[in-house]
Amino acid sequence: MSDSSGEIIIKGGSCELTFDHEVFPLVQGETRIRKHNTLEIKRIIISDDPLFEDYDSDEHEEGFKGTIRVICS
């Protein structure tokens, strides 16, 4: 579960997203976009899947600027 911080957890298998709705409120006028205006993605960790070697990006000084896509079917 989210710990009321800026952490977002994406779990495969059940396609589960966990985050704090108060930390990431809906963007006004949008129905699907949530955003925190001052937080930046500083670290990405992928783990617990035997197909991939565990990955830890370490801390990005300037914040991650790319895009992460998770495709569900």
HELIX and SHEET records of a PDB file:
SHEET    1   A 2 ILE A   9  LYS A  11  0                                        
SHEET    2   A 2 GLU A  16  THR A  18 -1                                        
SHEET    1   B 2 ILE A  45  ILE A  46  0                                        
SHEET    2   B 2 TYR A  55  ASP A  56 -1                                        
END                                                                             
